[in-house]
Amino acid sequence: MNVLLQFCFCLVFLNADAQYIHGQTQCQGSSSDDAVLLEKGYYNKMLYIEYNSTYGKCTGYTKRAREVADLINRDLRALNKSLQKCKRWITYASSTFTQTVEPKVRLRLAEVVADSEHPATFVCSVYNFYPKNILVTWLKNGEEVTSNVTSTEALPDGNWLYQRHSHLHYTPKNGDTISCMVEHASLEKPRIYDWEPVPESVRNKIILGTVGLIVGLLSLSVGLIYYKMNVPGRERVSTSDNSRDVQSGEGEDADMHLQQEQQEVSNNSNNNG
């Protein structure tokens, strides 16, 4: 809690006319060596007392505030503790927020809407970078392109990192080289990413490989279905009461046993005759 504000609270009980008090604490600096702690106490919306670590003392702006300031200046231990917290926070913030994360860049050719004015749209997507400020520039044959360019702002990823996307609407010409240049604090110098179209021969190989893979998967599926439909060992037998599965081997044994019984009955009949 603001040390000076605690004294302002005491004024509420000492002065029945008190209507409004508040305190303000500021921790400034780029490192722990130049950290500055400012604490201000306001009474009835007027600056009442102030502490500045640069001067190492409190200053009062009314007669009564000067008396309070003299009292605080006799023992600055509480304010010195606040100053040490300020230095630790600046050290932590400096080590955290001065780190940089190098962006990942993807340059691609997007699908074009049928009624688009330009037959080609390039997209330069920059991901996972920190800090937020970044510059994405389009180049054609090494020269900056400013027309037909649209870009998003740096969008937060939710994990302290950012992403940005830039589009170039373009009418291709033979011999043109399209590039995306990225400038960021994490990079020692600007990086240029050239668009490299896939050669026709490589594209044909990719298409043939994809078709072959699909045909192979279809053949494998048909083979598995055929195998399951013709697997030996079980067949379906229907009866008047119900349907049951029997082993085909067991069915053959039953037929042979029935024939043997019929033969024995016939032999017995002949003997009796």
Backbone torsions as a table, in degrees:
resi	resn	phi	psi	omega
1	MET	NA	144.1	177.7
2	ASN	-55.5	122.0	-176.1
3	VAL	-62.3	-44.2	-178.4
4	LEU	-67.2	-29.4	179.4
5	LEU	-65.8	-30.8	178.2
6	GLN	-62.1	-38.6	177.2
7	PHE	-69.8	-33.4	178.2
8	CYS	-67.0	-32.4	176.2
9	PHE	-61.7	-36.5	179.0
10	CYS	-61.9	-31.5	-179.2
11	LEU	-65.8	-27.5	179.6
12	VAL	-62.5	-37.4	-178.7
13	PHE	-83.7	-23.1	179.5
14	LEU	-86.5	-21.8	-176.3
15	ASN	-132.3	113.7	-176.6
16	ALA	-69.4	-16.2	-178.0
17	ASP	-85.4	-2.3	-178.7
18	ALA	-63.7	133.0	-176.9
19	GLN	-121.0	-29.0	-172.1
20	TYR	-153.7	127.6	174.6
21	ILE	-138.3	147.0	172.6
22	HIS	-160.0	161.0	-179.1
23	GLY	-124.1	160.2	-179.5
24	GLN	-140.5	131.0	179.2
25	THR	-122.4	131.7	178.6
26	GLN	-127.9	132.2	176.1
27	CYS	-117.0	112.9	-172.1
28	GLN	-122.0	151.8	176.2
29	GLY	139.7	161.5	178.2
30	SER	-102.2	-12.8	176.9
31	SER	-155.6	173.2	-179.4
32	SER	-67.7	-21.0	-178.5
33	ASP	-72.4	-33.2	-177.9
34	ASP	-113.1	25.2	179.5
35	ALA	-66.4	138.1	179.0
36	VAL	-128.7	128.0	177.4
37	LEU	-106.8	126.1	176.2
38	LEU	-119.9	126.2	174.8
39	GLU	-127.0	131.0	-177.5
40	LYS	-128.1	140.3	176.0
41	GLY	-118.5	128.6	-178.0
42	TYR	-111.8	140.0	-179.4
43	TYR	-131.2	119.1	-174.9
44	ASN	54.0	43.3	175.8
45	LYS	67.2	12.5	177.6
46	MET	-116.0	140.5	177.9
47	LEU	-63.0	120.6	-172.9
48	TYR	-103.4	-46.3	-176.7
49	ILE	-149.9	150.6	-176.0
50	GLU	-144.8	141.5	173.3
51	TYR	-118.9	131.6	177.7
52	ASN	-127.5	118.1	-176.4
53	SER	-66.5	-20.5	177.2
54	THR	-62.2	-39.8	179.2
55	TYR	-91.9	-17.4	177.3
56	GLY	69.6	30.1	178.8
57	LYS	-158.5	168.0	176.6
58	CYS	-96.0	150.9	178.4
59	THR	-128.7	127.9	176.9
60	GLY	-100.4	148.6	-175.2
61	TYR	-114.1	5.5	170.1
62	THR	-135.5	170.1	-179.1
63	LYS	-58.4	-46.2	-178.6
64	ARG	-69.7	-36.5	179.0
65	ALA	-64.5	-35.1	178.7
66	ARG	-66.8	-35.2	176.2
67	GLU	-64.7	-40.5	177.8
68	VAL	-66.0	-40.8	180.0
69	ALA	-62.5	-42.0	178.3
70	ASP	-62.0	-37.5	179.6
71	LEU	-66.1	-42.5	-179.8
72	ILE	-68.3	-38.4	-176.9
73	ASN	-65.2	-17.1	178.1
74	ARG	-71.5	-25.1	-179.5
75	ASP	-146.3	99.3	-176.2
76	LEU	-98.9	18.2	-175.8
77	ARG	-60.9	-40.8	-179.1
78	ALA	-64.5	-41.6	179.2
79	LEU	-70.4	-33.6	177.4
80	ASN	-66.6	-35.9	175.1
81	LYS	-63.6	-40.7	177.5
82	SER	-63.4	-37.4	178.3
83	LEU	-64.8	-41.0	178.9
84	GLN	-65.0	-38.9	175.0
85	LYS	-62.3	-39.2	178.5
86	CYS	-61.4	-44.0	-179.8
87	LYS	-64.8	-40.7	179.6
88	ARG	-65.1	-39.8	179.9
89	TRP	-65.4	-41.5	179.5
90	ILE	-64.5	-40.1	178.4
91	THR	-61.8	-43.8	179.3
92	TYR	-65.5	-46.4	-178.5
93	ALA	-63.6	-38.4	-179.1
94	SER	-65.0	-42.0	-179.3
95	SER	-72.2	-26.4	-177.9
96	THR	-85.6	-49.7	-171.2
97	PHE	-87.5	-7.0	175.9
98	THR	-93.9	-5.0	175.6
99	GLN	-71.3	147.7	178.5
100	THR	-120.7	148.2	177.2
101	VAL	-122.4	123.8	-176.1
102	GLU	-70.2	135.0	-177.3
103	PRO	-75.2	153.8	170.7
104	LYS	-104.5	133.7	-171.8
105	VAL	-120.5	137.2	175.2
106	ARG	-130.4	123.5	178.6
107	LEU	-112.1	124.0	-175.8
108	ARG	-145.1	165.0	176.8
109	LEU	-102.8	118.8	-175.5
110	ALA	-87.7	161.6	174.8
111	GLU	-68.7	140.2	-174.8
112	VAL	-103.1	137.2	176.1
113	VAL	-66.8	145.2	-173.5
114	ALA	-58.8	-40.9	-176.4
115	ASP	-93.1	18.8	-179.3
116	SER	-70.9	146.6	179.8
117	GLU	-69.6	-31.4	-178.7
118	HIS	-112.1	135.3	-176.7
119	PRO	-75.4	-7.2	-177.9
120	ALA	-138.0	141.3	174.7
121	THR	-133.3	117.4	177.4
122	PHE	-94.6	144.5	179.0
123	VAL	-125.4	125.4	175.4
124	CYS	-111.3	109.0	-177.3
125	SER	-106.1	127.6	-178.5
126	VAL	-116.8	122.9	-173.1
127	TYR	-120.3	156.7	165.1
128	ASN	52.9	56.1	178.2
129	PHE	-122.8	156.7	176.7
130	TYR	-155.0	136.4	7.4
131	PRO	-77.4	-173.2	-169.0
132	LYS	-69.7	-37.7	-174.1
133	ASN	-67.5	129.1	-180.0
134	ILE	-154.9	150.8	-179.1
135	LEU	-124.2	123.0	178.3
136	VAL	-116.6	123.1	-174.9
137	THR	-127.7	139.9	176.1
138	TRP	-94.7	141.3	178.8
139	LEU	-126.7	139.5	171.9
140	LYS	-124.2	113.7	-175.9
141	ASN	57.0	36.3	177.5
142	GLY	85.9	-5.0	-179.0
143	GLU	-105.7	140.3	-177.9
144	GLU	-65.3	138.3	177.4
145	VAL	-111.2	127.1	-179.2
146	THR	-116.6	-19.2	-179.1
147	SER	-90.3	152.2	179.5
148	ASN	58.5	34.9	179.3
149	VAL	-118.2	130.1	174.2
150	THR	-128.1	140.5	-176.8
151	SER	-139.5	149.1	173.4
152	THR	-87.2	165.6	170.0
153	GLU	-76.0	170.4	174.9
154	ALA	-68.9	118.3	-174.9
155	LEU	-102.4	131.6	-179.9
156	PRO	-71.5	140.9	175.7
157	ASP	-88.3	-12.3	-177.3
158	GLY	92.9	-0.4	179.5
159	ASN	-128.0	34.7	-179.4
160	TRP	73.6	1.5	178.1
161	LEU	-107.0	165.2	-175.1
162	TYR	-131.8	165.7	174.1
163	GLN	-142.5	153.9	179.1
164	ARG	-148.7	146.5	-177.3
165	HIS	-130.6	135.2	179.8
166	SER	-127.1	138.7	-177.8
167	HIS	-118.5	138.6	175.1
168	LEU	-121.3	114.7	177.0
169	HIS	-90.3	121.9	-162.4
170	TYR	-144.7	143.9	172.7
171	THR	-103.1	109.8	-173.4
172	PRO	-64.0	146.6	174.4
173	LYS	-134.1	147.0	-179.2
174	ASN	-59.6	132.2	176.5
175	GLY	89.2	-7.2	179.9
176	ASP	-74.0	141.1	174.6
177	THR	-115.4	117.6	-178.8
178	ILE	-101.3	131.5	-176.9
179	SER	-136.2	154.7	174.8
180	CYS	-118.0	123.2	-178.7
181	MET	-108.4	130.8	-177.3
182	VAL	-119.0	130.1	177.2
183	GLU	-122.8	127.3	-175.6
184	HIS	-153.1	156.8	-177.6
185	ALA	-62.8	-24.6	-179.3
186	SER	-79.6	-9.5	-176.9
187	LEU	-106.0	134.5	178.8
188	GLU	-67.3	-31.8	178.2
189	LYS	-148.6	161.3	-179.6
190	PRO	-59.1	143.2	177.3
191	ARG	-108.5	136.4	-177.7
192	ILE	-114.2	128.9	-179.9
193	TYR	-115.7	116.7	-178.4
194	ASP	-90.3	142.5	173.9
195	TRP	-78.6	124.5	-179.4
196	GLU	-119.8	100.7	-179.7
197	PRO	-65.8	149.7	179.6
198	VAL	-73.4	126.0	179.3
199	PRO	-59.5	152.3	-178.0
200	GLU	-58.7	-40.1	-179.0
201	SER	-64.3	-41.8	178.9
202	VAL	-67.2	-39.0	179.1
203	ARG	-62.8	-41.1	178.9
204	ASN	-64.0	-39.9	178.7
205	LYS	-63.7	-39.4	178.9
206	ILE	-64.0	-41.8	-179.9
207	ILE	-65.0	-46.6	179.6
208	LEU	-62.0	-41.8	178.4
209	GLY	-62.6	-40.0	179.2
210	THR	-65.6	-44.6	178.9
211	VAL	-62.1	-43.5	178.5
212	GLY	-60.7	-39.7	178.6
213	LEU	-64.1	-41.8	179.9
214	ILE	-64.8	-44.6	179.4
215	VAL	-61.9	-41.5	178.4
216	GLY	-61.8	-42.1	178.6
217	LEU	-65.2	-39.6	178.1
218	LEU	-64.6	-42.6	179.1
219	SER	-62.4	-41.9	178.5
220	LEU	-62.5	-42.1	179.9
221	SER	-63.4	-44.4	179.3
222	VAL	-63.0	-41.4	178.9
223	GLY	-62.2	-42.2	178.5
224	LEU	-63.9	-41.4	179.3
225	ILE	-63.8	-43.9	179.9
226	TYR	-62.6	-41.9	-179.0
227	TYR	-63.1	-44.1	-178.6
228	LYS	-67.1	-32.5	-179.3
229	MET	-74.4	-23.6	-175.6
230	ASN	-116.3	18.9	179.7
231	VAL	-68.1	128.9	-177.4
232	PRO	-75.8	161.3	172.0
233	GLY	119.9	-24.6	-177.8
234	ARG	-140.8	141.3	174.5
235	GLU	-142.1	160.3	-175.9
236	ARG	-93.7	130.0	178.4
237	VAL	-121.7	127.9	-179.5
238	SER	-102.6	138.2	174.5
239	THR	-124.2	171.6	-179.1
240	SER	-69.8	-26.9	-177.1
241	ASP	-90.2	-47.6	-176.6
242	ASN	-155.8	-176.8	179.2
243	SER	-117.9	137.5	-178.8
244	ARG	-144.1	156.2	177.4
245	ASP	-97.3	134.2	176.9
246	VAL	-130.5	151.5	174.8
247	GLN	-68.9	135.6	-178.6
248	SER	-61.9	-34.1	178.2
249	GLY	-65.5	-40.8	178.7
250	GLU	-65.0	-34.3	178.7
251	GLY	-63.5	-42.1	179.6
252	GLU	-64.7	-40.9	178.0
253	ASP	-62.4	-39.6	179.4
254	ALA	-63.7	-40.5	179.7
255	ASP	-63.8	-43.6	179.8
256	MET	-62.9	-41.9	179.5
257	HIS	-63.4	-38.6	179.0
258	LEU	-66.2	-41.3	179.3
259	GLN	-62.9	-39.5	179.4
260	GLN	-63.1	-42.0	179.3
261	GLU	-63.4	-41.1	179.1
262	GLN	-63.6	-38.9	-179.9
263	GLN	-65.4	-40.9	179.0
264	GLU	-64.5	-40.7	178.7
265	VAL	-62.2	-41.1	-178.8
266	SER	-66.6	-42.0	178.8
267	ASN	-63.5	-41.0	178.2
268	ASN	-61.8	-38.1	179.3
269	SER	-64.7	-42.2	-179.5
270	ASN	-65.3	-40.2	179.7
271	ASN	-65.0	-39.5	179.6
272	ASN	-68.1	-31.7	178.9
273	GLY	-70.6	NA	NA
